[in-house]
């Protein structure tokens, strides 16, 4: 009985000491994560204010030079710092030492302000490797959802044109985002062209109403669309035969002499 009691007492001593060491490791790690959060805050501000723009290619290159980070790790620091600027819950969790930098780095690859709270729960519940697996699966789902959404937008594109009873043409359509952005830029350029023409002539833009008021935005858009249509027809939408699509001019000079030969192919509205 005495031997057993002695063995128990000698075992409890090392266990308590190891528990204390484990607690100290965890506490110090939390302090390191909090320091990392502060570091990321500073990097984000430094990057936004262009502090690195004094001969360095990027903030990551400056970090690599100044604090000796591997360039890949420096790029990740900058990426995470920027992402946390829009993800306050993850930023606070890192600052409090609740999440490790490894987890936050993984979560910022997929987190948005809308999904941040849900992903914060994932980070708290799992290990770093578990979080990495979740993020990889999340990104795969996101890519598939994005592809489906892009296909849906493409399928929904349409332009409906019909003539009304009074002879006017009515348009109604839907364009994909990139095509729509291109269309809006073309309209804006055409409106600016009409405005400059009107200024040059010292007159109000065309299609002003009978009382001479400035055209509404809708009227300006209609005028701009008409100008775009005229420009397309004036320059010819038909690309022509293959041999007429390009103009290539080649000069061959021989030691101080005039060009020996020249080949010219004409193109519709294009000079090279």
Beta strands, then each sheet from edge to edge (+ up, - down):
strand 1: 158-163
strand 2: 169-174
strand 3: 250-252
strand 4: 261-263
sheet 1: 1+ 2-
sheet 2: 3+ 4-
end
